[in-house]
Amino acid sequence: MICRRFTGDKMNSEFSLTHESGWNVAAACIEPLYNLFVAANEVVLTIDLPYVNPKRIKLHCPSMDMIEILAETLRKITFKELGVKHRHGEFTCYHARIRVPVQVNEKKIVSKLKRGVLEVRVPRLK
């Protein structure tokens, strides 16, 4: 089982939900695809976030070895729009808690969104 913790009016009040599939029907939220690369001085995380409102992306580190992302979409997205045929429904946000194998410095987190892909760079703690 994977425990997910969401914050917010989807972003500001706290509540906990548990699910295994990466899709939470009650919160209309899905876990995005991501790639994690650990370099000598930093951790680079790329996250697929199509149709996201750039002003509604929140990043933070709940612990020194975890990065959490919550991003709201511009509109409701259906799985059919993404080419998914085995699942039906819609979602309005992406949420992920990603464990990193090293400790990172949240105060120096840098991110940029380009063509639906968020690149996050976080320096490693020494």
C-alpha positions in Angstrom: 0.0 0.0 0.0 1.2 3.5 -0.8 0.2 6.3 1.5 -0.4 9.7 -0.1 -0.7 13.0 1.8 -2.4 15.8 0.0 -2.6 19.4 1.1 -4.7 22.1 -0.2 -8.2 23.4 -1.0 -6.8 20.6 -2.7 -3.7 22.8 -1.8 -4.2 24.0 1.8 -6.3 21.7 4.1 -4.6 18.5 5.0 -6.0 15.0 4.6 -4.6 11.6 4.0 -5.7 9.0 1.5 -4.4 5.6 0.7 -4.4 3.9 -2.7 -2.2 1.6 -4.8 -3.0 2.3 -8.4 -1.6 5.8 -8.6 -5.0 7.2 -9.2 -7.2 8.6 -6.4 -10.9 8.8 -7.5 -12.1 10.7 -4.5 -9.4 13.5 -4.8 -9.5 13.3 -8.7 -5.7 13.1 -8.5 -3.2 10.9 -10.4 0.5 10.1 -9.8 2.6 11.4 -12.7 5.4 9.6 -14.5 8.8 10.7 -13.4 12.5 10.0 -13.7 15.0 10.5 -10.9 18.8 11.0 -11.6 21.2 11.3 -8.7 24.4 13.2 -9.8 27.5 13.9 -7.7 26.3 17.4 -6.5 22.5 17.4 -7.1 19.4 15.3 -7.7 17.6 16.0 -11.0 13.9 15.0 -11.2 11.8 15.2 -14.4 8.1 14.9 -14.0 5.5 14.6 -16.8 2.8 17.2 -16.1 0.7 17.7 -19.2 -2.1 20.4 -19.0 -0.8 21.8 -15.7 -1.4 25.4 -14.5 2.2 26.6 -14.0 1.0 28.9 -11.1 -0.5 26.0 -9.2 2.6 23.8 -8.8 3.8 23.2 -5.3 7.1 21.5 -4.5 8.5 20.8 -1.0 10.5 18.3 0.9 8.6 16.7 3.8 11.9 15.1 4.8 15.5 15.5 3.6 15.2 12.3 1.5 11.8 13.0 -0.1 10.4 15.4 -2.7 6.7 16.1 -2.9 4.8 17.6 -5.8 1.2 18.7 -6.1 0.1 20.3 -9.4 -3.4 21.3 -10.5 -4.4 21.0 -14.1 -5.9 23.8 -16.2 -9.1 21.7 -16.7 -10.4 18.2 -16.1 -8.4 15.6 -18.0 -9.9 12.2 -19.1 -7.9 9.1 -19.5 -9.3 8.8 -23.0 -7.6 12.1 -23.9 -4.2 10.5 -22.9 -4.8 7.4 -25.0 -5.7 5.2 -22.0 -8.3 2.6 -23.0 -8.3 0.3 -20.0 -9.4 2.9 -17.4 -12.2 5.5 -17.4 -12.5 8.6 -15.3 -11.1 12.1 -15.0 -8.6 14.0 -12.8 -7.7 17.6 -12.0 -4.4 17.3 -10.3 -1.1 15.4 -10.1 0.5 14.3 -6.8 3.6 12.4 -5.9 5.9 11.8 -3.0 9.2 10.7 -4.4 11.9 9.1 -2.2 15.5 10.0 -3.1 18.4 7.9 -2.0 20.4 10.9 -0.7 19.6 13.9 1.5 18.7 17.1 -0.4 18.6 20.8 0.5 15.0 22.0 0.0 16.0 25.7 0.4 17.9 25.6 -2.9 15.3 23.8 -5.0 15.0 25.1 -8.6 12.4 24.1 -11.1 11.2 25.0 -14.6 8.2 23.8 -16.6 8.6 23.4 -20.4 6.2 21.7 -22.7 4.5 19.8 -19.9 7.7 18.5 -18.3 8.8 19.9 -15.0 12.5 19.7 -14.3 13.4 19.9 -10.6 17.0 20.4 -9.5 17.9 20.0 -5.8 21.4 20.2 -4.4 22.6 17.3 -2.3 23.5 17.9 1.3 27.1 17.3 2.1 
